[in-house]
Amino acid sequence: MEHEQKIDVKQALRVFDKITKNGEKTAEGWRYRGLTAETDFDGYTVFIRSQNVELTIFFHNKFTVNYSRALDLENFIELMNKIDRST
């Protein structure tokens, strides 16, 4: 649980916006710099995925994050940080 507390939902939503604006549209969603982003059918649920991590953001900024290893989550967070800092 301590690792999940490192997720900044506001940052993740900014990253989602950058992915959808700058990424390439694929069958899985928008792909950008190692992350894939998509929404459910009504747009209220947001998904951001890497190869080993899936972050799901629900209405009212509640979220779940699925990963197998803490290192995978750390790499995912670092990738989100890099995308968030980029212009």
Secondary structure, DSSP 8 states (H G I E B T S, - for coil): -TTGGG--HHHHHHHHHHHHHHSEEETTEEEETTEEEEE-TTSSSEEEE-SSEEEEE-GGG-EEEEES-HHHHHHHHHHHHHHHH--
